């Protein structure tokens, strides 16, 4: 089974298949979605998209630099 995941991972990277989209969700009559494998794949794809973005871990300097007030009286 690990070989299947390995091959799927290699083909995903090799062919740039990082945007699978499964929109079929099973919904209760109350409107809540039942978590299925398609939901898990969609959540994993969201994580892959975030990690592939260029600025995922870079913050603007305006947001990082904070002016600290003096607390020494």
N, C-alpha and C positions, 0 to 999 in steps of 0.2 A: 504494500500500500504506500510506503514511503517513496518508492520509485515513481508512482503515479504523481505524487505531489511534486517531486523533483522535476519530472518532465513537464508538468504544468507550469512550474515556476520558470524553467528555462525558456519554454515557448512564450510565456508572457513577456519576458524581457527581450527575447530575440525578435519577436514580431510586434513589439510595442502594443500588446493587447492589455493595456491597463485600464480599460474603460468598459468592463462588462456591466450590463444593466439588466437586472431582472425586476420588473415592476409588478410581478404577480405576488400579491400578499393575500393571505387568507385572513378574513376579518370575521370576528364574532358578530352576532346580531346587535350587540351593544356598541359596536364600532371599534373595539380594540383589536389590534392585529395579533395573530398567532405567529410567534417567531418560528421560522422555518429555515432551511439551509439557504434559501435565496436571500433572506434578510441578513444572515451571517456573511454571505458573499458580498452583499451591498455594503455592509459596514466595513468589511476588509478593504473593499475598493476605495471607500472614502479615505481610509488610512493611507493607502498606496498613493492616492492623488495628492494628499497633503505632503507626503514625503518627497514626491517628485517635483513639487513647486520650488522655484528658485529661492524665494524669500520666505520659506517656511520658518526658518529659525533666525532670521535677521530682523531686527527692529529698527525703526527710524531713530536717529539720534535725538530728535525732539521728544520722543516718548521715553527714552532711556534717561536723559539728563534731567535731574530734578534739583531744584534749588532748595537747599536745606537751610533752615533758619538756625541761628546760634542759640544754644540752650544754656550758655554759661552766664546768663544774667545780663 
